[in-house]
Amino acid sequence: MADASSIAYDAVKMAVEHVLSKIREGKKLSTEDILILYLGTIVSDLKEIRTDIARLDHRIDETNKRIDQTNQRIDDIVNTLSARIDETNKRIDQTNQRIDDVVKILSTRIDEVAKSLSARIDETNKRIDEVNKRIDETNKRIDDLARRVDELAKRIDALQTTLLEIQKLLLELVKTRLSTP
């Protein structure tokens, strides 16, 4: 399929060069010649649009890679925190066992151990809050990327509208030239 489009592109290019040689020679252009010039501009515009789309696809791929890297970092953080929480839970279990043993002997020491555990839990909660803040920041970045993609789509729509207006103007120009003797 790509071969057919390149053959068509080459044919339009040769036809445009032929019409341009007529213009250089000062010959009068036929309707077909004007149409060929118009097709030449459309083909050129389409080639630029395809280049832009390829560039945007590349940028989207790079953005997806960055998102994947960010997700991997988030997964690593979650795994690290899970391991630390498991370790903390094991220590809490050991501490509770010691508390049970010490309760039988020293009831006053229970309050001190409870305060120590409370401080550790508060610290863990602070860490969880920090991770949640990081996740929120990542989500904001993702929202910003989505906004950029939306803006790009709007720009493409505006370009398409402009091309349609140019097409209408060219058709009107052809009609006025055909109607004037």
C-alpha positions as CSV (number, residue, x, y, z in Angstrom):
1,M,0.0,0.0,0.0
2,A,2.9,2.3,0.8
3,D,4.2,1.7,-2.7
4,A,0.9,2.9,-4.3
5,S,0.9,6.1,-2.3
6,S,4.5,6.9,-3.2
7,I,3.7,6.2,-6.8
8,A,0.7,8.5,-6.6
9,Y,2.8,11.1,-4.8
10,D,5.4,11.0,-7.5
11,A,2.7,11.2,-10.2
12,V,1.2,14.3,-8.6
13,K,4.7,15.8,-8.1
14,M,5.5,15.3,-11.8
15,A,2.2,16.8,-12.8
16,V,2.7,19.8,-10.6
17,E,6.2,20.3,-12.1
18,H,4.7,20.1,-15.6
19,V,2.1,22.8,-14.7
20,L,4.8,25.0,-13.1
21,S,6.7,24.8,-16.4
22,K,3.6,26.0,-18.2
23,I,3.4,28.9,-15.8
24,R,7.1,29.7,-16.4
25,E,6.5,29.7,-20.1
26,G,3.6,32.0,-19.6
27,K,1.0,29.6,-21.0
28,K,-2.6,29.7,-20.0
29,L,-3.7,27.2,-17.4
30,S,-6.6,24.8,-17.9
31,T,-9.0,23.8,-15.1
32,E,-7.1,20.5,-14.9
33,D,-3.9,22.4,-14.4
34,I,-5.3,24.4,-11.5
35,L,-6.7,21.2,-10.0
36,I,-3.3,19.6,-10.2
37,L,-1.7,22.6,-8.4
38,Y,-4.4,22.3,-5.8
39,L,-3.8,18.6,-5.4
40,G,-0.1,19.4,-5.1
41,T,-0.7,21.7,-2.1
42,I,-3.0,19.1,-0.5
43,V,-0.4,16.4,-0.9
44,S,2.3,18.7,0.5
45,D,0.0,19.6,3.5
46,L,-0.8,15.9,4.1
47,K,2.9,15.0,4.1
48,E,3.5,17.7,6.7
49,I,0.6,16.5,8.8
50,R,1.9,12.9,8.6
51,T,5.2,14.1,9.8
52,D,3.6,15.9,12.7
53,I,1.6,12.8,13.5
54,A,4.7,10.7,13.5
55,R,6.4,13.2,15.8
56,L,3.4,13.3,18.1
57,D,3.3,9.5,18.2
58,H,7.0,9.5,19.2
59,R,6.3,12.0,22.0
60,I,3.3,9.9,23.2
61,D,5.5,6.8,23.2
62,E,8.1,8.7,25.2
63,T,5.4,9.9,27.6
64,N,4.1,6.4,28.0
65,K,7.7,5.2,28.8
66,R,7.9,8.0,31.5
67,I,4.6,6.9,32.9
68,D,5.7,3.3,33.0
69,Q,8.9,4.4,34.8
70,T,6.8,6.4,37.3
71,N,4.5,3.5,37.8
72,Q,7.6,1.2,38.4
73,R,8.9,3.7,40.9
74,I,5.6,3.8,42.7
75,D,5.5,-0.1,42.7
76,D,9.0,-0.1,44.2
77,I,8.0,2.4,46.9
78,V,4.9,0.3,47.7
79,N,7.0,-2.9,47.9
80,T,9.5,-1.2,50.1
81,L,6.8,0.2,52.3
82,S,5.0,-3.1,52.5
83,A,8.3,-4.8,53.5
84,R,8.9,-2.2,56.1
85,I,5.3,-2.4,57.4
86,D,5.6,-6.2,57.6
87,E,8.9,-5.8,59.5
88,T,7.2,-3.2,61.8
89,N,4.3,-5.6,62.3
90,K,6.7,-8.4,63.3
91,R,8.4,-6.1,65.7
92,I,5.0,-5.1,67.1
93,D,4.1,-8.7,67.5
94,Q,7.4,-9.4,69.3
95,T,6.9,-6.4,71.5
96,N,3.3,-7.4,72.3
97,Q,4.6,-10.8,73.4
98,R,7.2,-9.2,75.6
99,I,4.4,-6.9,77.0
100,D,2.4,-9.9,77.9
101,D,5.3,-11.4,79.7
102,V,6.2,-8.2,81.4
103,V,2.5,-7.5,82.4
104,K,2.8,-10.4,84.8
105,I,5.8,-8.9,86.4
106,L,5.8,-5.1,85.9
107,S,2.5,-3.4,85.3
108,T,4.0,0.1,85.2
109,R,6.1,-0.7,82.2
110,I,3.1,-1.3,80.0
111,D,2.4,2.4,79.7
112,E,5.9,3.1,78.4
113,V,5.7,0.4,75.8
114,A,2.3,1.6,74.6
115,K,3.7,5.1,74.2
116,S,6.6,3.7,72.2
117,L,4.2,1.8,69.9
118,S,2.0,4.8,69.4
119,A,4.9,6.9,68.3
120,R,5.9,4.2,65.8
121,I,2.4,4.0,64.4
122,D,2.3,7.8,64.1
123,E,5.6,7.7,62.2
124,T,4.2,5.0,59.9
125,N,1.0,7.1,59.3
126,K,3.2,10.1,58.4
127,R,5.1,8.0,55.9
128,I,1.8,6.8,54.4
129,D,0.6,10.4,54.1
130,E,3.8,11.3,52.3
131,V,3.3,8.5,49.8
132,N,-0.3,9.6,49.2
133,K,1.0,13.1,48.5
134,R,3.4,11.7,46.0
135,I,0.7,9.7,44.3
136,D,-1.5,12.8,44.1
137,E,1.4,14.7,42.5
138,T,1.8,11.9,39.9
139,N,-1.9,12.0,39.2
140,K,-1.7,15.8,38.6
141,R,1.2,15.3,36.2
142,I,-0.9,12.6,34.3
143,D,-3.8,15.1,34.2
144,D,-1.5,17.8,32.8
145,L,-0.4,15.3,30.0
146,A,-4.0,14.6,29.2
147,R,-4.7,18.3,29.0
148,R,-1.8,18.7,26.6
149,V,-3.1,15.9,24.4
150,D,-6.5,17.6,24.3
151,E,-4.9,20.9,23.3
152,L,-3.1,19.2,20.5
153,A,-6.3,17.7,19.3
154,K,-7.9,21.1,19.2
155,R,-5.0,22.5,17.2
156,I,-5.3,19.6,14.7
157,D,-9.1,20.4,14.4
158,A,-8.3,24.1,13.8
159,L,-5.8,23.1,11.1
160,Q,-8.4,20.9,9.4
161,T,-10.9,23.8,9.5
162,T,-8.3,26.2,8.0
163,L,-7.6,23.6,5.2
164,L,-11.3,23.4,4.4
165,E,-11.5,27.2,4.3
166,I,-8.5,27.3,1.9
167,Q,-10.2,24.6,-0.2
168,K,-13.4,26.6,-0.4
169,L,-11.4,29.8,-1.3
170,L,-9.6,28.0,-4.1
171,L,-12.8,26.6,-5.5
172,E,-14.3,30.1,-5.5
173,L,-11.1,31.3,-7.2
174,V,-11.4,28.6,-9.9
175,K,-15.1,29.4,-10.4
176,T,-14.4,33.2,-10.8
177,R,-11.6,32.6,-13.2
178,L,-13.8,30.2,-15.2
179,S,-16.7,32.7,-15.3
180,T,-14.5,35.7,-16.4
181,P,-14.0,35.7,-20.2
